Amino acid sequence: MALILCLETATQVCSVALCKDGAVIALRESIEHNSHAALITVFVEEVMKESGYHLQDLDAIAVSKGPGSYTGLRIGVSTAKGFCFSLDKPLIAIETLEGAAVFQSLNNPSCNKEVLLAPMIDARRMEVYTALFDHTGQRITATSAEIIKPDYFDNYPGKQILLFGDGAGKFAELFQDNPAVTILSEHLFSATYLAPIAEERFKLKQFENLAYLEPFYFKQFIAGKPKVKGLYE
């Protein structure tokens, strides 16, 4: 029984949800490119105002910790930490793919024991961050950066694979003739995905150390360098 503010900025979506007892009571989202810094605190103000609650009423703040966009994750985690420090509230960090898989397992009627869940975050070109989960949202494989090929799911005969997230749509043509693979291209990442896990971890008091939590970038960020003829050649 908790009032938890959930923040999702790991992908192109900037999403803020206010959740009570594991259910979303107010939500603001935008898919505007590079909007996280400008919108996240505005969305927080709006969901609190809509709900009638105040920030001090919160029991905890939950944040999607990645993998995903370096800049988006940095904004989301730093914002969550800021609220936790200023309000003296605990922080719950949830891996982005895990949150999506658990939410899908609880809300998709087609999830049965024959289904495997494959949330995917776009990592540019044909690469995605992904992992496999069973129909209950339990992890099967570790999170990895993958270039998906037609035989990627051949080790799971008899299973129906659900691909979803902002990286799934680019494999529509690759798997168009594979009846074992279904692509839910409309399922983008959302702060609503954090609600079930956030509620459970709050009950178990599974909180993060504010001083040491870092986003799960997965890949090391490398700043681009302007190429000057003769300088890097």
N, C-alpha and C positions, 0 to 999 in steps of 0.2 A: 504494500500500500504506500505508494510514493508518488511525488510530483517531480518529474525529471525533465529537464530541458535537453533536447537531443540536437546535435549539430552534425551536418554532413557536408563536407567540402572536398572530398577526395577526388571528385570528377568534375565535369563541367557544370553539374548541378550545385547550386547553393540552396541548401534546404535546412529549415529550422522547424522542429516539431516540439510542442509541449505535450507531455504524456502523463496521464494520471492512472495509476494502477495498471500500467502496461498498455493503455489505450490512448490513441492520439485525440486530443481535445482542441488543438489549434495547430495550423500548418501554414507555412509560407515557403514557396519554392520559386526558383528562376533558373532557366537554362541559358541565360545571357552569358556570352563568353567573357571570361575574366571579370566577373561581377562580384566575386566573393568578398573582397575587401570592402566594397562600397555597400553591400547589401546585408551582410550577416548581422550586424548589430541593429540595423533597422528592422530586420525580420524578428529578432529577439524582442524588441520593443512592441512590435505589432502582435505577436502571439500572446505576450503577457497581457496586453491591453484587451485583446479579444476575449481572453479567458476570465478576466477579472482578478487574476492573481497578481502578486507582486514578486519581484525577484527574490526577496528575502523569504518568500513562502516555499521556494524550491528546496527539495531534499537532496538533489544531486544534479550534476551536469554530466551528460554522456557525449562522447565525440567519436566519430569514425576516424580511426588512426591510420588507415591506408591498407594496402598500397594505393598509389594514384598519383595525382598531380603534385609535384614538389611544392609549388606555390600555394595551391589550394589546401594541402595538408598543413603547411606551416601556419596559414591563416586560421584554419579551424582549431588546431591544437592550441595555438597561442591565445585565441579568443576564449576557449574553454578554460584554460589555465587562469586567465585574467579574471573571469567570473568566479572561479573557485577561490582564488586568493582574496578577492575583494568581499565576497559573501561568506567566506569560511564554510564552503560546501565541499563534499567529496567529489572526486572525478572518476568516471567510469570510461575506459577506452575499449573500443570494440573494433576488431579487424573488419574492414569494409566488406570483404567477401563473405565472412562468417555471418555478419548481420543480414546480408541479403539472402543467404541460403536458409537461415532459420526462419526469416519472415516468409519466404516462399513456401517452406514446408508447412507452415501453420495456416497459410491463406490460399494456397492453390489446391482446389479439390481434386486435381489429377495426380497429386503426389501420393503414390502408394509404394509398396515395397519393391516394385520393379523399376522405380524411377531413381535416376541419379541427377543431382543438381550441379550445374556448372556455371556459376556466376562469372562474368568476364568484364574486366575493366580495360578499356582501350589504352594500349601502350604505344600507339602510333604504328603506321604501316600495317603489316599483318600480324603484329605481335599483341598479345594480351596478357594481363595478370589474371591468373585463374587458379582454381582448385576444385576438387570434386567432393561433394557431400552426399550422404544418403538421403532418403526421403524424410528423415526426421531432423535433418540439419546437422547430423554428426559428420565430422571431417573424415574423409577417406585419404586424400592426398594433401601434401604440403602446398602452400602457395608458391607459385613459380611464374616466371615470365616465359611464355610459350609462343612459338609460331605454329599455329594449328594446321595440320595436314589431314587429308581425307581419312587416313587410318588411325587418327589420334585416339578414338574411342573403341578400337577393335578388341582391346583387352577386357571389355565388359559385355560379352555376348548375352543376349536376352534382356538387356537393360534398355530402358527408354531414357535418353539423355535430354534434359531441358537446359538449353543455353539461354541466358538472359543477362541484362546489363548493357552498358553502352558499347561494349566490345563485341557483342554477339551478332549484331546485324550484318557485319561485314563478312560473315561466313554463310550467308543465305545461299549463295550460288554454290559454294563448296559442298554443302550437305543437302542440296535440293533433291537429290535422288536417293537419299538415305532415310528410310522410314523410321529408323531408330533415333533420329535426332530431330528435336523440335526447337525452333528458335522463337523466343518471346522478345522480339526486337523492341517492343514498346515499353519494356520494363527498365527504366533508368533508375539510378541509385537515389535513395531518399532517406531523410532523417527518420521517417516512419519505420524503416527497417531495423533501427536500433532499439525500438521500444521493448520488444519481448526480452531480449538479452539484458538490457539495462535494468529492467524491473527485477529480473532474477538475480543479477549480480548485486543489486542494492540490498536485496533480502539477505544475501550471503556476506554482505559487507566486503565485497571484492573490489577495493578501490585502488587507484594508482597513487604512486608517490609523485607529487606535483613537481618536485625538484628534478626528478630523473626521467620522467616520461618524455620520449621523443617519438615523432611520427614514424610509421613503418614505411620508409621511402622505398624500400626494396632495392632500388638502383641508386648508386651514388650520383648526386646532382653535379653536372659539369657545366659551368657557365660557358656560353658561346663566346668565341673570340673573333673579332673582325679580321678577315684574311687580307693582309697587305702583301702585294706581290713581292716576293723575295724574302719576306720576313719568316714565313713558316715553311718555305720550300727548301 
